[in-house]
Amino acid sequence: MGGEAGPALSSRPAWLAAWNKTWLEWKNLLFTYLLWKKWLMNGLQENFADVQVSVVDCPDMTRGPFCFPVKGICGKPRIADVGGVPYLLPLVQKEKFIPIVQAGKEEKAAINGSYLAKIHPEDGSCLLQKYSSLYNDCEFGLLANLYASEGLPGKVIEVRAKKRTGEQNFISCIRKALDKHYGDKTVGMGGTFIIQKGNAKLHIMPSEFSACPLETDEKVNNWLKFFEMTAPLICQPVIVSQDPGFDLRVEHTHCFSHHGEGGHYHMDTTPETVEYLGYFVPAEFLFRIDRPKETHMVGRD
């Protein structure tokens, strides 16, 4: 039997090849999301009474309660671990201040939407301020755990959890669920979550670095200032399932709010009433920058 041969693969239009590539990438991403959905659900159900995990379109992050400078958290997601706690403890290394690249996509100027939590010098309360209202730079000191993307809409993993029944915090549950399934392989993710109801334990660093060496977790905790803060709290975590030998901080979350409270997240303090809502994206790459040559495990909570 005869007949004409179909077109060679190389003769297909470029747009079709690009579409096929995009479709394959999207399919693989969706498959990953669906697997993570199952694993996160299993892990969170060990610690929360009511859990829902879905793959959804990222909500508009420029709207409340987020009020971020970009619409989404998708597009070339990366995480970076910069510096480390050994630059702060036992004694601070003040020379370790690092500039963030001040250019965004298409060479547009970056928008510094960061908040800075301080201890109020008059009454010892939390003083939350926009960084850009105090400083004109984009620097940070000593250490940072960063999630970066193109700030685009896209598919994200939505996590809802209510009524904590276990001892782990929200982010630890997610990290340990990933670690359980990936084992020796390291995966990471970033995004944002809201403590919609309830209170949480947060800390703020004192305005002055400690003049005495902080050599134990007990000494660190005595130096830090702890607060119980109220919802809604908007939190920005970076999560790595396990450290592959790069001296990583495997989880780190800071929070801010529109009612003047914020700081470093530890745990909710109202397990019966707490409600979490989170949006997460798996990271494609991890960057380890300015790793300390000498390290320790103090102050990693």
DRENMAR-35126 format. One record per residue (C-alpha): residue in one letter; x, y, z. Coordinates in Angstrom, 2 decimals, padded with zeros to 5 digits. Each point is the difference from the previous one (the first is absolute). Example, Ala and Ser with C-alpha at 12.3 -4.5 7.8 and 13.67 -1.06 7.14 Angstrom:
% DRENMAR-35126
{aa->A; x->012.30; y->-004.50; z->007.80}
{aa->S; x->001.37; y->003.44; z->-000.66}
% end
This chain:
% DRENMAR-35126
{aa->M; x->000.00; y->000.00; z->000.00}
{aa->G; x->001.23; y->003.45; z->-000.84}
{aa->G; x->-000.60; y->003.46; z->001.38}
{aa->E; x->001.68; y->003.25; z->000.76}
{aa->A; x->002.22; y->000.23; z->003.03}
{aa->G; x->-000.91; y->002.51; z->002.71}
{aa->P; x->002.12; y->003.09; z->000.51}
{aa->A; x->003.35; y->-000.49; z->001.63}
{aa->L; x->000.28; y->001.19; z->003.60}
{aa->S; x->002.51; y->002.65; z->-001.03}
{aa->S; x->-002.47; y->001.47; z->-002.47}
{aa->R; x->-002.65; y->000.74; z->002.63}
{aa->P; x->-000.62; y->003.67; z->000.65}
{aa->A; x->002.11; y->001.52; z->002.74}
{aa->W; x->-003.11; y->001.12; z->001.87}
{aa->L; x->-001.22; y->-003.60; z->000.15}
{aa->A; x->003.30; y->-001.26; z->001.38}
{aa->A; x->-000.05; y->002.79; z->002.60}
{aa->W; x->-003.60; y->-000.84; z->000.90}
{aa->N; x->000.86; y->-003.68; z->000.40}
{aa->K; x->002.93; y->000.91; z->002.26}
{aa->T; x->-002.16; y->002.33; z->002.09}
{aa->W; x->-002.73; y->-002.63; z->000.27}
{aa->L; x->002.49; y->-002.64; z->001.14}
{aa->E; x->001.47; y->002.34; z->002.60}
{aa->W; x->-003.47; y->000.92; z->001.27}
{aa->K; x->-001.04; y->-003.68; z->000.15}
{aa->N; x->003.13; y->-000.93; z->001.97}
{aa->L; x->-000.58; y->002.92; z->002.35}
{aa->L; x->-003.62; y->-000.97; z->000.57}
{aa->F; x->001.05; y->-003.61; z->000.67}
{aa->T; x->002.49; y->001.24; z->002.61}
{aa->Y; x->-002.65; y->002.20; z->001.59}
{aa->L; x->-002.46; y->-002.89; z->000.22}
{aa->L; x->002.59; y->-002.22; z->001.69}
{aa->W; x->000.89; y->002.75; z->002.46}
{aa->K; x->-003.70; y->000.55; z->000.66}
{aa->K; x->-000.33; y->-003.61; z->001.18}
{aa->W; x->003.17; y->000.06; z->002.10}
{aa->L; x->-000.76; y->003.34; z->001.63}
{aa->M; x->-003.52; y->-001.13; z->000.81}
{aa->N; x->001.31; y->-003.11; z->001.75}
{aa->G; x->002.61; y->001.92; z->001.97}
{aa->L; x->-002.29; y->002.81; z->001.10}
{aa->Q; x->-002.78; y->-002.35; z->001.09}
{aa->E; x->002.35; y->-001.35; z->002.65}
{aa->N; x->000.08; y->003.45; z->001.59}
{aa->F; x->-003.28; y->001.75; z->-000.90}
{aa->A; x->-003.64; y->-001.07; z->000.31}
{aa->D; x->-001.18; y->001.64; z->-003.23}
{aa->V; x->002.26; y->000.03; z->-003.07}
{aa->Q; x->-000.62; y->000.82; z->-003.66}
{aa->V; x->002.68; y->000.00; z->-002.71}
{aa->S; x->-000.82; y->001.06; z->-003.57}
{aa->V; x->001.68; y->001.11; z->-003.22}
{aa->V; x->-001.46; y->003.41; z->-000.86}
{aa->D; x->000.69; y->003.18; z->-001.92}
{aa->C; x->002.06; y->002.42; z->002.05}
{aa->P; x->-002.20; y->002.76; z->001.41}
{aa->D; x->000.81; y->003.62; z->-000.85}
{aa->M; x->002.70; y->000.78; z->002.54}
{aa->T; x->-000.27; y->003.76; z->-000.55}
{aa->R; x->-003.35; y->-000.13; z->001.79}
{aa->G; x->-000.62; y->-000.29; z->003.71}
{aa->P; x->000.92; y->-001.50; z->002.29}
{aa->F; x->003.32; y->-000.55; z->-001.79}
{aa->C; x->000.54; y->003.38; z->-001.72}
{aa->F; x->003.19; y->-001.25; z->-001.67}
{aa->P; x->001.59; y->002.07; z->-002.80}
{aa->V; x->-000.61; y->-002.80; z->-002.56}
{aa->K; x->-003.05; y->-002.04; z->-000.99}
{aa->G; x->001.36; y->-003.48; z->000.58}
{aa->I; x->002.79; y->-002.23; z->001.34}
{aa->C; x->000.59; y->-002.04; z->-003.16}
{aa->G; x->002.55; y->000.06; z->-002.81}
{aa->K; x->003.51; y->-001.45; z->000.33}
{aa->P; x->-000.25; y->-000.64; z->003.76}
{aa->R; x->003.31; y->-000.08; z->001.87}
{aa->I; x->001.08; y->000.00; z->003.61}
{aa->A; x->003.25; y->001.28; z->001.47}
{aa->D; x->001.70; y->-000.53; z->003.33}
{aa->V; x->002.33; y->002.96; z->000.58}
{aa->G; x->002.52; y->000.25; z->002.84}
{aa->G; x->-001.10; y->-001.74; z->003.15}
{aa->V; x->-000.57; y->000.05; z->003.74}
{aa->P; x->003.78; y->-000.41; z->000.67}
{aa->Y; x->000.39; y->003.61; z->-001.20}
{aa->L; x->-002.27; y->001.06; z->002.89}
{aa->L; x->000.96; y->-002.46; z->002.73}
{aa->P; x->001.80; y->-000.29; z->002.32}
{aa->L; x->001.15; y->003.56; z->-000.85}
{aa->V; x->-001.12; y->002.08; z->-002.96}
{aa->Q; x->002.22; y->000.48; z->-003.06}
{aa->K; x->-001.09; y->003.51; z->-000.94}
{aa->E; x->001.82; y->000.00; z->-003.31}
{aa->K; x->-002.51; y->-002.51; z->-001.38}
{aa->F; x->-002.51; y->002.36; z->-001.57}
{aa->I; x->-001.13; y->-000.97; z->-003.48}
{aa->P; x->-001.70; y->001.97; z->-002.81}
{aa->I; x->-002.95; y->-001.54; z->-001.84}
{aa->V; x->000.07; y->000.47; z->-003.79}
{aa->Q; x->-002.08; y->003.11; z->-000.61}
{aa->A; x->-001.32; y->-000.88; z->-003.44}
{aa->G; x->-003.07; y->-001.97; z->-000.88}
{aa->K; x->-001.27; y->-001.55; z->-003.19}
{aa->E; x->000.78; y->001.98; z->-003.16}
{aa->E; x->002.36; y->002.22; z->002.04}
{aa->K; x->-002.86; y->001.61; z->001.89}
{aa->A; x->000.88; y->001.35; z->003.39}
{aa->A; x->-000.73; y->-002.34; z->002.89}
{aa->I; x->-002.71; y->001.01; z->002.45}
{aa->N; x->001.08; y->-000.47; z->003.60}
{aa->G; x->-003.21; y->-001.01; z->001.76}
{aa->S; x->001.75; y->-001.36; z->003.09}
{aa->Y; x->-001.08; y->000.63; z->003.56}
{aa->L; x->002.34; y->000.43; z->002.95}
{aa->A; x->-001.04; y->-001.14; z->003.48}
{aa->K; x->001.70; y->001.77; z->002.87}
{aa->I; x->-000.46; y->000.25; z->003.75}
{aa->H; x->-001.55; y->003.37; z->000.83}
{aa->P; x->002.57; y->001.95; z->002.05}
{aa->E; x->-002.66; y->001.58; z->002.24}
{aa->D; x->-002.20; y->-002.88; z->001.09}
{aa->G; x->001.64; y->-003.20; z->-001.30}
{aa->S; x->-002.87; y->-000.81; z->-002.36}
{aa->C; x->000.27; y->-001.04; z->-003.64}
{aa->L; x->000.72; y->002.83; z->-002.42}
{aa->L; x->-000.66; y->-001.06; z->-003.61}
{aa->Q; x->001.13; y->002.38; z->-002.75}
{aa->K; x->000.39; y->-000.03; z->-003.76}
{aa->Y; x->003.71; y->-000.36; z->-000.77}
{aa->S; x->-000.27; y->002.51; z->-002.85}
{aa->S; x->-001.30; y->002.63; z->002.43}
{aa->L; x->003.26; y->-000.21; z->001.95}
{aa->Y; x->002.69; y->-000.90; z->-002.54}
{aa->N; x->000.68; y->000.46; z->-003.71}
{aa->D; x->002.09; y->-003.14; z->-000.51}
{aa->C; x->-000.81; y->-003.67; z->-000.59}
{aa->E; x->002.52; y->-001.46; z->002.43}
{aa->F; x->-000.37; y->-002.61; z->002.71}
{aa->G; x->002.35; y->-001.26; z->002.64}
{aa->L; x->001.55; y->-003.29; z->000.98}
{aa->L; x->-002.53; y->-002.48; z->-001.41}
{aa->A; x->-003.10; y->-000.41; z->-002.14}
{aa->N; x->-002.20; y->-002.74; z->-001.37}
{aa->L; x->-001.54; y->001.27; z->-003.21}
{aa->Y; x->-002.64; y->-001.16; z->-002.45}
{aa->A; x->000.14; y->001.64; z->-003.43}
{aa->S; x->-002.25; y->-000.24; z->-003.05}
{aa->E; x->-001.15; y->002.10; z->-002.92}
{aa->G; x->-003.04; y->001.03; z->002.02}
{aa->L; x->-002.43; y->-001.48; z->-002.49}
{aa->P; x->-003.40; y->-001.68; z->000.34}
{aa->G; x->-000.04; y->-003.78; z->-000.40}
{aa->K; x->-000.80; y->-003.28; z->001.71}
{aa->V; x->000.81; y->-000.24; z->003.70}
{aa->I; x->-000.56; y->-002.48; z->002.81}
{aa->E; x->-002.66; y->001.33; z->002.35}
{aa->V; x->000.09; y->-001.32; z->003.55}
{aa->R; x->-002.71; y->000.55; z->002.61}
{aa->A; x->000.44; y->-001.30; z->003.53}
{aa->K; x->-002.09; y->000.53; z->003.13}
{aa->K; x->000.12; y->-001.07; z->003.64}
{aa->R; x->003.51; y->-001.20; z->000.80}
{aa->T; x->000.00; y->-003.36; z->001.79}
{aa->G; x->003.75; y->-000.72; z->000.00}
{aa->E; x->003.18; y->001.68; z->001.21}
{aa->Q; x->001.49; y->001.13; z->-003.32}
{aa->N; x->-000.48; y->003.41; z->-001.55}
{aa->F; x->-001.62; y->000.43; z->-003.41}
{aa->I; x->003.24; y->000.28; z->-001.99}
{aa->S; x->001.75; y->-002.85; z->001.81}
{aa->C; x->-002.92; y->-002.28; z->-000.92}
{aa->I; x->000.39; y->000.88; z->-003.67}
{aa->R; x->003.78; y->-000.39; z->000.03}
{aa->K; x->-000.06; y->-003.35; z->001.79}
{aa->A; x->-002.68; y->-001.31; z->-002.35}
{aa->L; x->002.29; y->000.74; z->-002.95}
{aa->D; x->003.05; y->-001.41; z->001.78}
{aa->K; x->-001.88; y->-003.23; z->000.73}
{aa->H; x->-000.66; y->-000.63; z->-003.70}
{aa->Y; x->003.22; y->001.33; z->-001.55}
{aa->G; x->002.45; y->-001.36; z->002.56}
{aa->D; x->003.57; y->000.67; z->-001.12}
{aa->K; x->-001.19; y->002.23; z->-002.85}
{aa->T; x->-000.39; y->003.67; z->000.83}
{aa->V; x->-003.02; y->002.01; z->-001.16}
{aa->G; x->-001.02; y->003.51; z->000.94}
{aa->M; x->-002.91; y->002.36; z->-000.27}
{aa->G; x->-001.05; y->003.54; z->000.79}
{aa->G; x->-003.09; y->002.13; z->-000.06}
{aa->T; x->-002.21; y->001.61; z->002.60}
{aa->F; x->-002.55; y->-000.94; z->002.63}
{aa->I; x->-002.41; y->001.84; z->002.25}
{aa->I; x->-000.85; y->-000.73; z->003.59}
{aa->Q; x->-003.64; y->000.92; z->-000.44}
{aa->K; x->-001.18; y->-000.65; z->003.54}
{aa->G; x->001.75; y->-000.46; z->003.33}
{aa->N; x->003.24; y->001.24; z->001.50}
{aa->A; x->003.63; y->-000.92; z->-000.61}
{aa->K; x->003.36; y->000.11; z->001.77}
{aa->L; x->002.47; y->002.26; z->-001.82}
{aa->H; x->003.33; y->001.51; z->000.93}
{aa->I; x->001.77; y->003.26; z->-000.80}
{aa->M; x->003.72; y->000.57; z->000.36}
{aa->P; x->001.13; y->002.78; z->002.37}
{aa->S; x->001.25; y->003.18; z->-001.64}
{aa->E; x->003.52; y->-000.62; z->001.31}
{aa->F; x->001.98; y->-003.16; z->-000.68}
{aa->S; x->001.05; y->-001.96; z->003.04}
{aa->A; x->003.37; y->001.00; z->001.47}
{aa->C; x->000.18; y->-003.35; z->001.80}
{aa->P; x->000.52; y->-003.21; z->-001.99}
{aa->L; x->-003.27; y->-001.86; z->-000.60}
{aa->E; x->001.22; y->-003.59; z->000.05}
{aa->T; x->-003.19; y->-001.93; z->000.80}
{aa->D; x->-003.63; y->000.07; z->-001.09}
{aa->E; x->-000.94; y->001.02; z->003.54}
{aa->K; x->002.22; y->003.07; z->-000.15}
{aa->V; x->-001.37; y->000.88; z->-003.45}
{aa->N; x->-003.60; y->-000.26; z->001.21}
{aa->N; x->000.76; y->002.15; z->003.02}
{aa->W; x->001.43; y->002.68; z->-002.31}
{aa->L; x->-002.88; y->-000.03; z->-002.50}
{aa->K; x->-003.29; y->001.73; z->000.74}
{aa->F; x->-003.04; y->-002.29; z->-000.34}
{aa->F; x->-003.57; y->001.13; z->-000.64}
{aa->E; x->-003.43; y->-001.54; z->-000.40}
{aa->M; x->-001.45; y->001.67; z->-003.09}
{aa->T; x->-003.46; y->-000.05; z->-001.50}
{aa->A; x->-001.48; y->-001.01; z->-003.34}
{aa->P; x->-000.08; y->000.80; z->-002.78}
{aa->L; x->003.74; y->-000.47; z->-000.49}
{aa->I; x->001.43; y->-000.23; z->-003.53}
{aa->C; x->002.99; y->-002.33; z->-000.04}
{aa->Q; x->002.74; y->-000.70; z->-002.54}
{aa->P; x->001.75; y->-003.35; z->000.45}
{aa->V; x->002.89; y->-001.75; z->-001.70}
{aa->I; x->000.06; y->-003.77; z->000.42}
{aa->V; x->002.64; y->-002.62; z->-000.85}
{aa->S; x->-000.85; y->-003.63; z->000.70}
{aa->Q; x->003.48; y->-000.83; z->001.32}
{aa->D; x->003.54; y->001.36; z->-000.07}
{aa->P; x->002.13; y->-001.80; z->-002.62}
{aa->G; x->003.19; y->001.23; z->001.67}
{aa->F; x->-000.14; y->003.72; z->-000.88}
{aa->D; x->-000.63; y->001.19; z->003.58}
{aa->L; x->-003.54; y->001.10; z->-000.88}
{aa->R; x->-002.67; y->001.40; z->002.25}
{aa->V; x->-002.72; y->-002.46; z->-000.92}
{aa->E; x->-002.93; y->002.22; z->000.96}
{aa->H; x->-000.24; y->003.73; z->000.67}
{aa->T; x->-003.13; y->002.16; z->000.13}
{aa->H; x->-000.54; y->003.69; z->000.64}
{aa->C; x->-003.40; y->001.66; z->000.39}
{aa->F; x->-001.51; y->003.45; z->-000.33}
{aa->S; x->-003.48; y->001.44; z->000.39}
{aa->H; x->-002.05; y->003.07; z->-000.75}
{aa->H; x->-000.64; y->000.59; z->003.70}
{aa->G; x->003.60; y->000.61; z->001.05}
{aa->E; x->001.22; y->-003.44; z->001.07}
{aa->G; x->002.65; y->-002.23; z->-001.54}
{aa->G; x->003.21; y->-001.95; z->000.54}
{aa->H; x->001.45; y->-003.51; z->-000.21}
{aa->Y; x->-002.65; y->-002.73; z->000.15}
{aa->H; x->000.36; y->-002.87; z->002.46}
{aa->M; x->-003.41; y->-001.53; z->000.68}
{aa->D; x->-003.65; y->000.81; z->000.43}
{aa->T; x->-001.07; y->000.28; z->003.63}
{aa->T; x->-003.73; y->-000.64; z->-000.43}
{aa->P; x->-000.22; y->-003.54; z->-001.41}
{aa->E; x->-003.77; y->-000.28; z->000.46}
{aa->T; x->-000.82; y->003.04; z->-002.14}
{aa->V; x->002.97; y->000.45; z->-002.35}
{aa->E; x->-000.62; y->000.07; z->-003.75}
{aa->Y; x->002.68; y->000.02; z->-002.70}
{aa->L; x->-000.30; y->000.74; z->-003.71}
{aa->G; x->003.12; y->-000.41; z->-002.13}
{aa->Y; x->001.13; y->000.17; z->-003.63}
{aa->F; x->003.22; y->-001.76; z->-000.97}
{aa->V; x->002.15; y->-000.68; z->-003.05}
{aa->P; x->002.76; y->-002.64; z->-000.30}
{aa->A; x->003.36; y->001.58; z->-000.74}
{aa->E; x->001.94; y->-000.93; z->-003.13}
{aa->F; x->003.41; y->000.98; z->001.38}
{aa->L; x->001.70; y->000.59; z->003.34}
{aa->F; x->002.88; y->002.49; z->000.31}
{aa->R; x->002.42; y->-000.12; z->002.94}
{aa->I; x->001.72; y->003.36; z->000.34}
{aa->D; x->002.78; y->001.07; z->002.40}
{aa->R; x->-000.08; y->-003.18; z->002.03}
{aa->P; x->001.76; y->000.41; z->003.38}
{aa->K; x->003.29; y->-001.82; z->000.23}
{aa->E; x->-000.54; y->-000.82; z->003.66}
{aa->T; x->-003.44; y->-001.10; z->001.10}
{aa->H; x->-002.13; y->-001.25; z->002.89}
{aa->M; x->-003.65; y->-000.87; z->000.64}
{aa->V; x->-000.80; y->002.61; z->002.66}
{aa->G; x->-002.88; y->002.38; z->-000.72}
{aa->R; x->-001.54; y->-001.92; z->-002.89}
{aa->D; x->-003.60; y->-000.05; z->001.34}
% end
